[in-house]
Amino acid sequence: MIIFRLFYDIKLIYDINDKFQELIPEMFYLSECLVNYNNFKFGQTQFKCVVNDVILPNWAKGNYRLFVKMNKKALESCFISEKIHYWIDLIFGVKQSGKDAIEFLNVYRKACYNFDGDSYLCKLLDNIKNNIIIIMIIILIIIMKRIRKKLIKFILNLKI
């Protein structure tokens, strides 16, 4: 099995894009989330590397506890304390939508937003439901035609 989208290498993620990375909360307190203690078989990457424990950046020296400890230390640093309100504005505040969101490149696909109280995703799901209902009706009609033919044959073969 080839894994294309499985998270397995922190260094690789940061090499691809070193400016915009968010870590899940566990990366600040739970080193066990990075280790495959249950020996699950996750397969191989497209580069034929077996996916097992998460690969850490070089500065962590292969030590998962050190990685989590340094993440926590960084999160609690003065630098982050001075800047975290920018992130809060992006995620929860004024830069979440509208002109500010566009200016700060904080925009996503239409399905993520609500329009006039009705979301794009709800409309999309309604269309999908409608298409499923139409398909079910077509299938029912086909089945009924087959049943009708069999029913007529059955009735004609009855000896009363």
N, C-alpha and C positions, 0 to 999 in steps of 0.2 A: 504494500500500500504506500502511495506517495502522498506526503503531507505538504500542502501548499500554504495553508492559512493557519497552521497551529503555531502558537507562541512557544518558542523553545530557546531563543538566544537573545538575551538583553543587549549584548554588545552589537549584534547585527541590526537590531531595531534602531539603536542610536546612531549607528553608522549610516543608515539609510536616511534618517531624518533626526538631526540632533537638536532641533529647535522646539518641536511641538510634541512632547511625550507626556502622557499622564499615566501614573501607576495606580493600580488598585490598592485599596487601603491595607490589604494583607502584606504588601511589600514594605510596610513601615513597622510591622510588628511580628510577622509570622514567617520565619525562614522556611518552615516545613512546606509552605505552598510552592516552593521552588524545586523540591526533591520528590522523585518518583519512588516513594517508599514501598508502594504496592506492586512495583515492577510491571505496571501496565505496558502492553505492547502498543506504542503509538505509531509505529511504522518508521518510514524513512523520509527524508527530505528529497527534493528534486535533485539534490547534489549527492545522494546516496549516504547521507549521514543518519545514523540511527538516532531517533528522538527519544530521550530519556529524561535526565535531570536538566533543568534550565541552565544554559551556559551563561556564566556571569562575565561582566567586563573585567579586563585585566587587573584593574585596581582592587578588586575584591579578592584576588589571589585564590579563587576557587572556594572561598569560605562564605557559605550562605548566611551565617549569623553576622559576619562582618558586613556583608552587603546590606542586610536589613538595618543593622546598627548605624551604618553611614547614611542610609536613606532617612532614618529617623532624625539623625543629627542634622542633616541638611534641611529637613522640613522645619526643625525647631530653630534654625539659624536666624540671625538678625537680617540677613539678606532676604530670606523668604518672608519673614515677618513684615518687612518694609514693602514687599511687592505683592503679597497674597491678595490684597484688595483688588488688584487688576484682574486676577483670575476669578475672584468672586463676582466682579462685574460682568465678566464674559459668561460665566455659567448661570448665575442667578439674577444678575442685575441689568443695568441699562444697555449693556452691549450684547444682550442676549438676542435681540431682534432689531429690525429697522435699520436706519442709516448707520448707527454706531456699529452694529454687527457687521455690516458690509465693509465699513472702513477698517475694522480690526480683523477682517477675514474670518469671522465667526458665523459663517452661513453653511447650511447643509441642504440636502435634498428636500423637495417640496413636502414629502411625506412626513417630515419631522415637525411641520408647522401647522397651526390651526388657522383657518380662514373664515372669518365671520361666524365663529362658533361651530363650524362644521369642518372637520379635518379632511384633507386630501385623501388620507389613508382610509377614512370611513367611506368616502365615495368610491374609492378603488375597491374596497371590500364588498360594497354593495353591488358594483358591476360584476365582480367575481361571483357573488352569490346568485345574481340574476342569470349569469351564464351557466352556472351549475344547475340551476332550476330548469333552464331551457334544455340542457343536455339530458337531465333526468326525465323530462317529458318526452323527448325524442326516444330515449331508451325504452320508456314505458310503452310508447306507441308501437315500437318494433316488437317488443315482447307480446303486447296484446294481439298484434297481427299474427304472430306465430301461435299463440295460445288459441286464437279464434280458428285458425286452420286446423289445429289438432283437435279442438273441441268439435268442429263440424265433422271431421273424420270419425271421431269417437261416437257421436250421435248417429251417424249414418251406419255405423257398424253394430249398433245396438239391435238386439232382436227382441222386439216387444210382442 
